[in-house]
């Protein structure tokens, strides 16, 4: 896909993928990158143990560079940095997701990688009685869409973005309905 000009965008994980899909980009979360990079970097004929050791070395290298407190998903960042996984843009939301978010955001900002970086600011405190967070998030989404277009995606209209959000919300509703129908949402 990357070789055919479809932008691949590395995201933090946890945020909705609506703007990325609306811009005709492929959004990859750290786990997907970790699996992809691990398969691309594997050498023919190595044993499963050798592969596990290789993956642990990548993980430890990432922890040395970013933080010893980083989770195992740090591998995804290393695969990108080492060029095993080509990405057109690194564009995560800056919102609470896991303990790695502050470390990785700083790494994205200060590393010597050549991939463009855009941090989508997202206020943590929703402040439901205030209007500014909604306006601020809308501005952030518009800036993100501009960056996705610069990376080779297309710039969706507000209506196309809205339709992408509706489509994803419909999918989320189907999953919630299914979970409820199976009784999986009940406390044990």
Backbone as JSON, one array per atom type, in Angstrom:
{
  "sequence": "XXXXXXXXXXXXXXXXXXXXXXXXXXXXXXXXXXXXXXXXXXXXXXXXXXXXXXXXXXXXXXXXXXXXXXXXXXXXXXXXXXXXXXXXXXXXXXXXXXXXXXXXXXXXXXXXXXXXXXXXXXXXXXXXXXXXXXXXXXXXXXXXXXXXXXXXXXXXXXXXXXXXXXXXXXXXXXXXXXXXXXXXXXXX",
  "N": [[0.83, -1.19, 0.0], [1.91, 1.25, 0.84], [3.97, 1.59, -1.05], [2.4, 2.03, -3.26], [1.48, 4.53, -2.9], [-0.41, 5.01, -0.92], [-1.0, 6.61, 2.03], [0.47, 5.66, 5.1], [-0.2, 5.93, 8.41], [1.11, 6.36, 11.56], [-0.35, 5.9, 14.63], [-1.19, 6.62, 18.07], [-2.83, 4.82, 19.43], [-5.93, 3.78, 20.67], [-7.37, 6.14, 20.1], [-10.08, 7.29, 18.0], [-10.37, 6.23, 14.58], [-11.49, 7.67, 12.59], [-10.83, 10.25, 11.23], [-8.52, 9.52, 9.85], [-9.34, 7.41, 8.19], [-11.27, 8.78, 6.68], [-9.63, 10.44, 5.25], [-8.48, 8.7, 3.56], [-6.31, 7.18, 4.43], [-4.15, 4.73, 5.91], [-4.39, 3.82, 9.14], [-2.23, 2.91, 11.67], [-1.88, 1.22, 14.68], [0.29, 0.88, 17.58], [0.52, -1.93, 18.25], [-0.13, -3.27, 15.86], [1.94, -2.37, 14.22], [4.07, -3.43, 15.61], [3.7, -6.19, 15.21], [3.88, -6.29, 12.41], [6.44, -5.2, 11.9], [8.0, -7.06, 13.28], [7.57, -9.35, 11.77], [8.63, -8.61, 9.3], [11.28, -8.16, 9.93], [12.22, -10.62, 10.63], [14.51, -13.24, 10.09], [15.14, -15.63, 7.56], [15.04, -19.03, 8.43], [15.67, -18.83, 11.15], [15.32, -19.86, 14.56], [12.42, -20.16, 16.73], [13.1, -19.34, 19.27], [15.39, -17.75, 18.75], [14.13, -15.73, 17.32], [12.49, -14.66, 19.32], [14.43, -13.68, 21.08], [15.6, -11.74, 19.44], [13.41, -9.97, 19.14], [13.14, -9.16, 21.82], [15.53, -7.78, 22.13], [15.11, -5.58, 20.47], [13.0, -4.42, 21.87], [14.26, -3.77, 24.32], [16.16, -1.96, 23.4], [14.47, 0.11, 22.59], [13.4, 0.8, 25.09], [15.7, 1.74, 26.36], [16.19, 4.02, 24.86], [13.83, 5.51, 25.13], [12.21, 5.11, 27.58], [12.71, 3.25, 30.56], [10.36, 2.45, 31.65], [8.59, 1.92, 29.67], [6.07, 0.11, 27.89], [5.74, -3.16, 26.28], [4.92, -2.51, 23.73], [6.6, -0.72, 22.69], [8.21, -1.7, 20.77], [7.01, -1.27, 18.27], [7.57, 1.41, 17.74], [10.3, 1.31, 17.47], [10.55, -0.34, 15.21], [9.61, 1.35, 13.23], [11.43, 3.47, 13.44], [13.78, 2.18, 12.7], [13.29, 1.69, 10.08], [11.96, -0.59, 9.17], [9.21, -0.62, 8.99], [7.46, 1.31, 6.87], [6.26, 4.58, 7.22], [4.14, 7.35, 6.51], [3.46, 9.48, 8.06], [3.51, 10.43, 11.47], [1.03, 10.6, 13.69], [-0.34, 10.87, 16.41], [-3.0, 11.14, 18.88], [-2.84, 13.34, 21.61], [-3.68, 12.22, 24.31], [-4.87, 10.75, 27.35], [-3.9, 7.51, 27.5], [-2.07, 5.27, 27.8], [0.71, 4.6, 30.01], [2.87, 5.15, 28.45], [2.4, 7.3, 26.74], [3.28, 10.08, 27.36], [6.1, 9.73, 27.25], [6.51, 8.74, 24.68], [5.41, 10.76, 23.08], [7.23, 12.8, 23.54], [9.48, 11.57, 22.49], [8.72, 11.37, 19.79], [8.7, 14.06, 19.16], [11.38, 14.84, 19.52], [13.16, 13.08, 18.31], [15.52, 11.93, 15.79], [14.3, 11.07, 13.5], [13.11, 10.92, 10.11], [10.5, 11.01, 9.39], [7.54, 12.92, 9.12], [5.89, 14.56, 11.87], [2.92, 14.99, 13.68], [1.17, 16.16, 16.35], [-1.9, 15.53, 17.71], [-3.7, 17.52, 19.58], [-5.64, 16.98, 22.46], [-7.95, 17.71, 24.79], [-7.92, 16.56, 28.15], [-9.65, 16.86, 30.36], [-12.97, 16.91, 30.13], [-14.87, 18.9, 30.7], [-17.87, 19.36, 30.73], [-19.71, 21.48, 30.91], [-18.71, 23.49, 29.38], [-18.07, 25.16, 26.25], [-15.72, 25.41, 24.82], [-13.98, 23.05, 24.67], [-15.14, 21.38, 22.69], [-15.01, 22.99, 20.41], [-12.26, 23.32, 20.3], [-11.35, 20.67, 19.89], [-12.52, 20.23, 17.4], [-11.06, 22.09, 15.85], [-8.52, 20.92, 16.12], [-8.97, 18.48, 14.78], [-9.4, 19.45, 12.19], [-6.85, 20.51, 11.64], [-5.4, 18.13, 11.75], [-6.51, 16.74, 9.54], [-5.59, 18.38, 7.48], [-2.83, 17.87, 7.69], [-2.81, 15.13, 7.1], [-3.57, 15.22, 4.44], [-1.34, 16.56, 3.4], [0.5, 14.51, 3.74], [-0.12, 12.84, 1.74], [-2.63, 11.83, 1.67], [-6.16, 12.34, 1.1], [-8.01, 15.37, 1.32], [-10.69, 15.32, 3.28], [-14.09, 16.52, 3.18], [-16.03, 18.37, 5.61], [-18.47, 17.06, 5.8], [-17.87, 14.49, 4.81], [-16.09, 13.66, 6.78], [-17.83, 13.66, 8.95], [-19.56, 11.6, 8.1], [-17.8, 9.44, 8.19], [-17.36, 9.3, 10.93], [-19.97, 8.67, 11.76], [-20.24, 6.13, 10.56], [-18.27, 4.61, 11.94], [-19.29, 4.87, 14.53], [-21.68, 3.47, 14.23], [-20.66, 0.89, 13.84], [-19.44, 0.52, 16.35], [-21.74, 0.5, 17.93], [-22.99, -1.85, 17.04], [-21.18, -3.74, 18.01], [-21.4, -3.29, 20.8], [-24.12, -3.97, 21.15], [-24.02, -6.68, 20.47], [-22.32, -7.72, 22.45], [-23.91, -7.22, 24.71], [-26.1, -8.85, 24.05], [-25.03, -11.35, 24.34], [-24.54, -11.43, 26.99], [-22.11, -10.74, 28.03], [-21.41, -8.43, 29.25], [-22.01, -8.38, 31.87], [-21.29, -8.38, 35.36], [-19.16, -10.82, 36.89]],
  "CA": [[0.0, 0.0, 0.0], [2.8, 2.41, 0.92], [4.64, 1.74, -2.34], [1.41, 2.49, -4.24], [1.11, 5.9, -2.58], [-1.42, 5.14, 0.13], [-0.29, 7.0, 3.26], [0.35, 4.88, 6.32], [-0.04, 6.88, 9.51], [1.3, 5.73, 12.87], [-1.12, 6.61, 15.66], [-0.83, 6.15, 19.4], [-3.68, 3.73, 19.88], [-7.0, 4.22, 21.55], [-8.24, 7.16, 19.52], [-10.86, 6.88, 16.84], [-9.64, 6.27, 13.31], [-12.35, 8.32, 11.61], [-10.2, 11.21, 10.32], [-7.54, 8.83, 9.03], [-10.09, 6.71, 7.16], [-11.89, 9.77, 5.8], [-8.57, 10.98, 4.39], [-8.0, 7.55, 2.76], [-5.02, 6.76, 4.97], [-4.17, 3.54, 6.76], [-3.93, 4.17, 10.49], [-1.67, 1.75, 12.36], [-1.6, 1.35, 16.11], [1.58, 0.25, 17.92], [0.51, -3.39, 18.21], [-0.06, -3.68, 14.45], [3.3, -2.09, 13.75], [4.95, -4.39, 16.27], [3.57, -7.47, 14.5], [4.37, -6.11, 11.05], [7.9, -5.05, 11.96], [8.58, -8.32, 13.71], [7.56, -10.32, 10.66], [9.53, -8.13, 8.24], [12.67, -8.23, 10.38], [12.6, -12.02, 10.88], [15.41, -13.8, 9.09], [14.82, -16.99, 7.15], [15.77, -20.11, 9.05], [15.96, -18.69, 12.58], [14.41, -20.6, 15.43], [11.48, -19.35, 17.47], [13.87, -18.74, 20.37], [16.2, -16.66, 18.19], [13.2, -14.65, 16.99], [12.08, -14.04, 20.59], [15.58, -12.92, 21.58], [15.71, -10.56, 18.57], [12.34, -9.05, 19.51], [13.46, -8.59, 23.14], [16.61, -6.8, 21.95], [14.47, -4.37, 19.94], [12.24, -3.84, 22.97], [15.19, -3.16, 25.27], [16.73, -0.77, 22.75], [13.45, 1.15, 22.71], [13.32, 1.25, 26.48], [16.89, 2.56, 26.66], [16.07, 5.31, 24.17], [12.64, 6.27, 25.49], [12.03, 5.02, 29.03], [12.65, 1.86, 31.05], [8.99, 2.17, 32.06], [7.76, 1.7, 28.49], [5.51, -1.24, 27.74], [6.3, -3.93, 25.17], [4.54, -1.94, 22.45], [7.69, 0.16, 22.26], [8.79, -2.32, 19.57], [6.45, -0.62, 17.09], [8.3, 2.66, 17.5], [11.63, 0.94, 16.99], [10.47, -0.85, 13.83], [9.49, 2.53, 12.36], [12.69, 4.21, 13.49], [14.81, 1.44, 11.98], [12.92, 1.61, 8.68], [11.31, -1.84, 8.78], [7.82, -0.29, 8.68], [7.44, 2.67, 6.31], [5.08, 5.39, 7.51], [4.14, 8.67, 5.88], [3.21, 10.48, 9.08], [3.23, 9.99, 12.84], [0.0, 11.56, 14.09], [-1.16, 10.39, 17.53], [-3.7, 12.08, 19.76], [-2.21, 13.51, 22.92], [-4.7, 12.02, 25.32], [-4.5, 9.7, 28.26], [-4.15, 6.17, 26.96], [-1.27, 4.39, 28.65], [1.81, 5.33, 30.63], [3.89, 5.51, 27.46], [2.05, 8.45, 25.93], [4.19, 11.23, 27.5], [7.44, 9.39, 26.79], [6.52, 8.6, 23.22], [5.19, 12.07, 22.48], [8.51, 13.5, 23.57], [10.35, 10.89, 21.54], [8.32, 11.79, 18.44], [9.1, 15.47, 18.96], [12.81, 15.13, 19.61], [14.04, 12.1, 17.67], [16.11, 12.34, 14.53], [13.63, 10.4, 12.39], [12.76, 11.79, 8.99], [9.05, 10.98, 9.2], [6.87, 14.07, 9.72], [5.15, 14.28, 13.1], [1.89, 15.95, 14.06], [0.5, 15.76, 17.58], [-3.28, 15.99, 17.76], [-3.98, 17.87, 20.97], [-6.96, 16.54, 22.87], [-8.05, 18.0, 26.22], [-8.27, 15.41, 28.98], [-10.8, 17.21, 31.17], [-14.02, 17.22, 29.15], [-15.58, 20.11, 31.11], [-19.13, 19.3, 29.98], [-20.45, 22.74, 30.91], [-17.97, 24.45, 28.57], [-18.13, 24.96, 24.79], [-14.4, 25.48, 24.19], [-13.35, 21.79, 24.29], [-15.69, 20.9, 21.42], [-14.42, 23.83, 19.36], [-10.83, 23.03, 20.26], [-11.19, 19.37, 19.24], [-12.85, 20.42, 15.98], [-9.88, 22.72, 15.24], [-7.46, 19.9, 16.07], [-9.3, 17.54, 13.7], [-9.15, 20.12, 10.9], [-5.4, 20.56, 11.44], [-4.99, 16.77, 11.44], [-6.92, 16.45, 8.17], [-4.64, 19.1, 6.62], [-1.56, 17.13, 7.72], [-3.01, 13.87, 6.38], [-3.55, 15.57, 3.01], [0.07, 16.82, 3.08], [1.22, 13.24, 3.73], [-0.51, 12.07, 0.56], [-4.04, 11.45, 1.74], [-7.02, 13.34, 0.5], [-8.63, 16.2, 2.34], [-12.14, 15.12, 3.26], [-14.93, 17.64, 3.59], [-16.62, 18.17, 6.93], [-19.53, 16.06, 5.67], [-17.22, 13.18, 4.69], [-15.58, 13.34, 8.11], [-19.02, 13.33, 9.75], [-20.03, 10.28, 7.67], [-16.85, 8.47, 8.71], [-17.65, 9.19, 12.37], [-21.23, 7.93, 11.88], [-19.98, 4.74, 10.21], [-17.56, 3.98, 13.05], [-20.21, 4.79, 15.66], [-22.61, 2.37, 13.95], [-19.91, -0.33, 14.13], [-19.3, 0.41, 17.81], [-23.05, 0.13, 18.47], [-23.19, -3.28, 16.75], [-20.36, -4.51, 18.95], [-22.03, -3.18, 22.13], [-25.35, -4.77, 21.12], [-23.64, -8.09, 20.46], [-21.8, -8.04, 23.79], [-25.06, -7.28, 25.61], [-26.94, -10.0, 23.71], [-24.34, -12.55, 24.83], [-24.43, -11.34, 28.45], [-20.71, -10.58, 28.4], [-21.19, -7.17, 29.95], [-22.44, -8.53, 33.27], [-20.26, -8.68, 36.35], [-19.17, -12.24, 37.26]],
  "C": [[0.88, 1.26, 0.0], [3.49, 2.67, -0.41], [3.71, 2.24, -3.43], [0.87, 3.87, -3.9], [0.01, 6.08, -1.56], [-0.69, 5.47, 1.43], [-0.58, 6.05, 4.42], [0.71, 5.81, 7.46], [0.06, 6.1, 10.82], [0.56, 6.57, 13.89], [-0.79, 5.99, 17.01], [-1.6, 4.91, 19.81], [-4.74, 4.26, 20.81], [-7.91, 5.26, 20.94], [-9.01, 6.58, 18.34], [-10.06, 7.05, 15.56], [-10.4, 7.04, 12.23], [-11.62, 9.31, 10.7], [-9.2, 10.54, 9.37], [-8.23, 8.1, 7.88], [-10.71, 7.68, 6.18], [-10.88, 10.36, 4.82], [-7.93, 9.9, 3.51], [-6.57, 7.18, 3.14], [-5.21, 5.47, 5.76], [-3.58, 3.94, 8.11], [-3.46, 2.89, 11.18], [-1.4, 2.08, 13.81], [-0.31, 0.61, 16.43], [1.59, -1.27, 17.83], [0.61, -3.91, 16.78], [1.33, -3.48, 13.89], [4.28, -3.09, 14.33], [4.9, -5.74, 15.54], [4.17, -7.38, 13.1], [5.89, -6.04, 11.04], [8.58, -6.34, 12.34], [8.62, -9.34, 12.59], [8.51, -9.9, 9.55], [10.99, -8.33, 8.64], [13.15, -9.67, 10.58], [13.46, -12.54, 9.73], [15.01, -15.24, 8.8], [15.67, -17.99, 7.91], [16.1, -19.93, 10.53], [14.92, -19.45, 13.39], [13.46, -19.63, 16.13], [12.19, -18.66, 18.63], [14.72, -17.58, 19.88], [15.33, -15.46, 17.83], [12.77, -13.92, 18.26], [13.2, -13.19, 21.16], [15.75, -11.63, 20.76], [14.65, -9.52, 18.93], [12.62, -8.39, 20.87], [14.58, -7.56, 23.03], [16.05, -5.49, 21.41], [13.72, -3.65, 21.06], [13.17, -3.13, 23.96], [15.86, -1.93, 24.68], [15.74, 0.39, 22.84], [13.34, 1.68, 24.12], [14.52, 2.1, 26.87], [16.75, 3.95, 26.05], [14.92, 6.16, 24.7], [12.41, 6.28, 27.0], [12.03, 3.56, 29.44], [11.25, 1.46, 31.48], [8.06, 1.87, 30.88], [7.27, 0.27, 28.42], [6.11, -1.9, 26.5], [5.91, -3.37, 23.81], [5.57, -0.95, 21.92], [8.34, -0.39, 20.99], [8.29, -1.62, 18.31], [7.2, 0.64, 16.73], [9.7, 2.35, 16.95], [11.59, 0.42, 15.56], [10.35, 0.31, 12.85], [10.83, 3.25, 12.29], [13.78, 3.52, 12.68], [14.46, 1.2, 10.51], [12.29, 0.3, 8.23], [9.85, -1.61, 8.38], [7.78, 1.14, 8.16], [6.14, 3.39, 6.69], [5.25, 6.77, 6.89], [4.05, 9.79, 6.9], [3.03, 9.79, 10.42], [2.27, 11.02, 13.39], [-0.89, 11.0, 15.2], [-1.92, 11.51, 18.21], [-2.91, 12.16, 21.05], [-3.3, 13.43, 23.99], [-4.25, 10.86, 26.21], [-4.86, 8.35, 27.64], [-3.39, 5.16, 27.8], [-0.09, 5.2, 29.17], [2.85, 5.78, 29.62], [3.62, 6.83, 26.75], [2.99, 9.64, 26.13], [5.6, 10.93, 26.98], [7.51, 9.36, 25.27], [6.27, 9.92, 22.53], [6.49, 12.85, 22.45], [9.49, 12.88, 22.59], [10.01, 11.3, 20.1], [8.82, 13.2, 18.15], [10.6, 15.64, 18.8], [13.71, 14.14, 18.88], [14.52, 12.61, 16.32], [15.45, 11.67, 13.32], [13.22, 11.41, 11.32], [11.26, 11.88, 8.75], [8.43, 12.22, 9.83], [6.01, 13.65, 10.91], [4.12, 15.38, 13.3], [1.16, 15.41, 15.28], [-0.9, 16.38, 17.59], [-3.61, 16.26, 19.22], [-5.43, 17.57, 21.3], [-7.09, 16.78, 24.37], [-8.56, 16.8, 27.02], [-9.54, 15.7, 29.78], [-11.92, 17.68, 30.24], [-14.79, 18.5, 29.46], [-16.92, 20.22, 30.4], [-19.94, 20.6, 29.95], [-19.79, 23.83, 30.07], [-18.11, 24.13, 27.07], [-16.74, 24.84, 24.18], [-13.79, 24.12, 23.85], [-13.84, 21.24, 22.95], [-15.07, 21.68, 20.26], [-12.93, 23.53, 19.19], [-10.55, 21.7, 19.56], [-11.49, 19.47, 17.75], [-11.68, 21.08, 15.24], [-8.74, 21.72, 15.09], [-7.72, 18.91, 14.94], [-9.06, 18.17, 12.33], [-7.65, 20.23, 10.61], [-4.86, 19.17, 11.09], [-5.31, 16.43, 9.99], [-5.99, 17.16, 7.18], [-3.31, 18.35, 6.55], [-1.67, 15.8, 6.98], [-2.99, 14.11, 4.87], [-2.11, 15.86, 2.57], [0.88, 15.53, 2.96], [0.82, 12.36, 2.55], [-1.94, 11.59, 0.58], [-4.88, 12.48, 1.01], [-7.66, 14.15, 1.61], [-10.14, 16.03, 2.28], [-12.87, 16.4, 3.65], [-15.44, 17.35, 5.0], [-17.7, 17.09, 6.88], [-18.94, 14.65, 5.55], [-16.65, 12.73, 6.04], [-16.73, 12.92, 9.02], [-19.54, 11.93, 9.38], [-19.1, 9.17, 8.17], [-17.09, 8.23, 10.2], [-18.93, 8.39, 12.57], [-21.02, 6.45, 11.58], [-19.3, 4.0, 11.37], [-18.47, 3.86, 14.28], [-21.22, 3.66, 15.48], [-21.92, 1.03, 14.24], [-19.74, -0.54, 15.62], [-20.62, -0.03, 18.45], [-23.31, -1.35, 18.22], [-22.39, -4.15, 17.72], [-20.97, -4.47, 20.35], [-23.3, -4.04, 22.2], [-25.03, -6.25, 21.18], [-23.16, -8.53, 21.84], [-22.96, -8.16, 24.78], [-25.92, -8.51, 25.33], [-26.33, -11.31, 24.2], [-24.21, -12.56, 26.35], [-23.01, -11.15, 28.93], [-20.43, -9.32, 29.19], [-21.59, -7.23, 31.42], [-21.24, -8.87, 34.15], [-20.31, -10.15, 36.71], [-19.65, -12.46, 38.68]]
}
